[in-house]
Amino acid sequence: MIDFGFQNKGKSSNIIEVDGQQQVFNVKLTNPASKAYVYRAYRLPVYDSSYQFDVNQ
């Protein structure tokens, strides 16, 4: 797993997972008006399945 956590002066991030030579996961987070950098990315769940995350809070 590769975390490019601070791109475009903190306005975007990119998290990529590779398996050998093949890309199996790729997510890009962008927020041009504010910050969208990612400090840490996890491959395994950190929270149990009942946890809900609201990006508006």
N, C-alpha and C positions, 0 to 999 in steps of 0.2 A: 504494500500500500504506500502510495506516494502522496504527500499533502503539500501542494503548492499554496500555502496558506495566506500569502500576502502578495497579491498581484495588483497591478494598476493602482499603486499607492493605497492599498487596503480596501479598494472598492470591489474586488472580486477575489475568489478562491477557486481552486480546482483540486479535486480529490480523485485519484486514479488507483485502481487495483489491477495488477497484472498477474497472470498465471503463465510463467515461462515467457513466451513471446507474444501472448494474446492478451488483449485488454478485456477484462471481464466486468469492470464497473468504472463509470466516469460520471462525475457530477460537477457542474460549475455553478457556483453561487455568485450572484451579481447584485449589487445595490449601488447604482450610480449616485444617489443622493446622500449616502452615508457610508458606513463601514460594513464590509461583508467578509472580513478575514476570518479564517478558521485556525484556531490555536492547536487543535488536536483532532485527529480522526481515528475512530475505532472500527475494526473489522467485526468484532463480536458485540452483541448487545451489552450496553452498560446498565440500562434500566430494565425492569421487568415489563412484561407485555401490557400491564395496566397503566403504565405511565403515558401521559399525553402531553405533547409539546405544542404550544401555541405561539407562533412567530409574531403575533400582534401584541403580546404582553411584554 
